[in-house]
Amino acid sequence: MHPARARVRRVHIVGAGLSGLAAALDLARSGAVEVHLHEATGRAGGRCWSFHDARLDRLIDNGNHLVLSGNGAVLDHCRRIGTFDLLDIAQDAALPFHDLAGGAEWTLRIPDGPVDLLRGRMALPPDVGAGGLVADLARLLTADPTRTVAQTLRRRGAAWDRLWDPLSLAVLNEPPDTGSAVPLAAVLRRTLLKGGRACRPITMPHGLGPTLIAPALRMIEALGARVVWRAPLRAIDRSGDTVQALIFDKTRVPLDPQDAVILAVPAEIAGGLLGRSAPTDGRPILNAHFRVPAAAVAGAPPVIGVLNGLAQWIFVRGDVVSVTVSAADAHGSARADAARLWAEVAQVLRIEGEPHATRLLRETAATFAATPASLAARLPMHTGLRNLVLAGDHVVSPLPSTLEGAVMSGRASARAVLGTLPEPARGS
Ligand SMILES: Cc1cc2nc3c(=O)[nH]c(=O)nc-3n(C[C@H](O)[C@H](O)[C@H](O)COP(=O)(O)OP(=O)(O)OC[C@H]3O[C@@H](n4cnc5c(N)ncnc54)[C@H](O)[C@@H]3O)c2cc1C
């Protein structure tokens, strides 16, 4: 028999990152509950945001975010908040690469389906054969959760250097020697295995904030949600399996029996608030933004993969060139990094001279570590507390730390809450 269930009237969402916003949007749109969104800082977006940088005098993102057309939850989020038309979806599933070691350039092209494949519309990196690729994929798709990408593939060579190493860094923010094979396979299942239609690179020329965050927040507020800024949650007061109150910096918010909580904060903070072990070893990403003469980058592709350098991806947006360095803990001083990254950009894009302005941003905990050990510590959405569920990219799912995972988790938490809560156990 199912336990008795109570209808939820009010939901407190803690954390206004993409997962918290996705949850708030669904709940506010349902019209069935009152929504209170509490955010520790003075802005929404968490690890995904844009700001006007005074040095560049341009709107820049905290970090380049690459989305592929197989990221259905992110696309759906944009449709719901009316920003789908702001996305720049490439016409083909094609990514140009530049190898700084020898200057070689090639394009990785994924065919849409068997007909395109037969027409020769697949293009692999030099010296990478389709047969070896299929064998590698088979290994990854059946990987053991305790194994890394390197332990799963076991062989080095052109496919390793030109595909698996850059893909592991891009998808997992972890080199293949330490990154888990299972979340890489999960991303491949949603993209590469579905063919080119799921692999078109998507960029956001208007910025992450205007495309994913600000319109969502506006919609949530317009639907009557109450947003409380600079309200860090410090503790959770509970009795038995029920949260009794949320203790913020300045206020204690008591919960009624028909109140529920969605805790949409990063893994380490959720683990601390719940007294549970969670992935705590966040991984950094370094981004360098250079303002350059617009003419110098006219016609450049919006995204370019780079091999054998410090830079891994170059994004071009108007007259700003932004460079991503994933798994960035091993790198040196900001000044040395900026000079080296600019030299690499100049080589790839064939630009002479110096940039007009430079901004270096290091996000120290951009993603949770996608190592087998860290993934095994992910917390599930249901925590054992009857009126609290978790949301966030870190919550148990097949995906690594991604926008897609954050949106999916936020929406799942909203569904869980709207599915109503079990009645409190007798005596609690
Ligand atoms: C530089 C960089 C590059 C990235 N590149 C990509 C990419 O290419 N593709 C991709 O898909 N993903 C990428 N990501 C990952 C992506 O940004 C995250 O997976 C996603 O934004 C996580 O959203 P979230 O809501 O789960 O968590 P968060 O964004 O961390 O949101 C949590 C929110 O909770 C708030 N909070 C924390 N503690 C408290 C508290 N005690 N009380 C109240 N509020 C609190 C925080 O301030 C924050 O607003 C990148 C991330 C970074 C930083």
PDBQT file of the ligand as one rigid body, heavy atoms in Angstrom, charges set to zero:
ROOT
HETATM    1  C1  LIG A 501      33.768  27.693 -16.426  1.00  0.00    +0.000 C 
HETATM    2  C2  LIG A 501      32.687  26.666 -16.578  1.00  0.00    +0.000 A 
HETATM    3  C3  LIG A 501      32.523  26.022 -17.799  1.00  0.00    +0.000 A 
HETATM    4  C4  LIG A 501      31.515  25.061 -17.952  1.00  0.00    +0.000 A 
HETATM    5  N1  LIG A 501      31.343  24.500 -19.177  1.00  0.00    +0.000 NA
HETATM    6  C5  LIG A 501      30.244  23.733 -19.387  1.00  0.00    +0.000 A 
HETATM    7  C6  LIG A 501      29.923  23.288 -20.697  1.00  0.00    +0.000 A 
HETATM    8  O1  LIG A 501      30.664  23.559 -21.660  1.00  0.00    +0.000 OA
HETATM    9  N2  LIG A 501      28.803  22.545 -20.890  1.00  0.00    +0.000 N 
HETATM   10  C7  LIG A 501      27.970  22.237 -19.838  1.00  0.00    +0.000 A 
HETATM   11  O2  LIG A 501      26.933  21.594 -20.071  1.00  0.00    +0.000 OA
HETATM   12  N3  LIG A 501      28.262  22.614 -18.568  1.00  0.00    +0.000 NA
HETATM   13  C8  LIG A 501      29.369  23.361 -18.316  1.00  0.00    +0.000 A 
HETATM   14  N4  LIG A 501      29.654  23.796 -17.052  1.00  0.00    +0.000 N 
HETATM   15  C9  LIG A 501      28.873  23.253 -15.922  1.00  0.00    +0.000 C 
HETATM   16  C10 LIG A 501      27.537  23.984 -15.695  1.00  0.00    +0.000 C 
HETATM   17  O3  LIG A 501      27.736  25.367 -15.602  1.00  0.00    +0.000 OA
HETATM   18  C11 LIG A 501      26.944  23.447 -14.392  1.00  0.00    +0.000 C 
HETATM   19  O4  LIG A 501      26.772  22.055 -14.504  1.00  0.00    +0.000 OA
HETATM   20  C12 LIG A 501      25.567  24.055 -14.041  1.00  0.00    +0.000 C 
HETATM   21  O5  LIG A 501      25.556  25.454 -14.188  1.00  0.00    +0.000 OA
HETATM   22  C13 LIG A 501      25.212  23.662 -12.610  1.00  0.00    +0.000 C 
HETATM   23  O6  LIG A 501      23.965  24.218 -12.222  1.00  0.00    +0.000 OA
HETATM   24  P1  LIG A 501      23.387  23.889 -10.775  1.00  0.00    +0.000 P 
HETATM   25  O7  LIG A 501      22.115  24.599 -10.623  1.00  0.00    +0.000 OA
HETATM   26  O8  LIG A 501      23.403  22.417 -10.566  1.00  0.00    +0.000 OA
HETATM   27  O9  LIG A 501      24.468  24.456  -9.727  1.00  0.00    +0.000 OA
HETATM   28  P2  LIG A 501      25.001  25.931  -9.505  1.00  0.00    +0.000 P 
HETATM   29  O10 LIG A 501      25.099  26.672 -10.779  1.00  0.00    +0.000 OA
HETATM   30  O11 LIG A 501      26.250  25.804  -8.699  1.00  0.00    +0.000 OA
HETATM   31  O12 LIG A 501      23.867  26.644  -8.621  1.00  0.00    +0.000 OA
HETATM   32  C14 LIG A 501      23.800  26.540  -7.222  1.00  0.00    +0.000 C 
HETATM   33  C15 LIG A 501      23.276  27.846  -6.638  1.00  0.00    +0.000 C 
HETATM   34  O13 LIG A 501      23.146  27.671  -5.235  1.00  0.00    +0.000 OA
HETATM   35  C16 LIG A 501      23.606  28.856  -4.586  1.00  0.00    +0.000 C 
HETATM   36  N5  LIG A 501      24.003  28.487  -3.231  1.00  0.00    +0.000 N 
HETATM   37  C17 LIG A 501      25.124  27.843  -2.831  1.00  0.00    +0.000 A 
HETATM   38  N6  LIG A 501      25.096  27.671  -1.484  1.00  0.00    +0.000 NA
HETATM   39  C18 LIG A 501      23.938  28.195  -1.048  1.00  0.00    +0.000 A 
HETATM   40  C19 LIG A 501      23.343  28.306   0.254  1.00  0.00    +0.000 A 
HETATM   41  N7  LIG A 501      23.945  27.820   1.349  1.00  0.00    +0.000 N 
HETATM   42  N8  LIG A 501      22.152  28.930   0.353  1.00  0.00    +0.000 NA
HETATM   43  C20 LIG A 501      21.520  29.428  -0.767  1.00  0.00    +0.000 A 
HETATM   44  N9  LIG A 501      22.037  29.341  -2.003  1.00  0.00    +0.000 NA
HETATM   45  C21 LIG A 501      23.240  28.724  -2.142  1.00  0.00    +0.000 A 
HETATM   46  C22 LIG A 501      24.772  29.293  -5.465  1.00  0.00    +0.000 C 
HETATM   47  O14 LIG A 501      25.112  30.670  -5.235  1.00  0.00    +0.000 OA
HETATM   48  C23 LIG A 501      24.218  29.024  -6.854  1.00  0.00    +0.000 C 
HETATM   49  O15 LIG A 501      23.490  30.125  -7.346  1.00  0.00    +0.000 OA
HETATM   50  C24 LIG A 501      30.675  24.722 -16.852  1.00  0.00    +0.000 A 
HETATM   51  C25 LIG A 501      30.851  25.359 -15.621  1.00  0.00    +0.000 A 
HETATM   52  C26 LIG A 501      31.836  26.341 -15.487  1.00  0.00    +0.000 A 
HETATM   53  C27 LIG A 501      31.980  27.051 -14.169  1.00  0.00    +0.000 C 
ENDROOT
TORSDOF 0
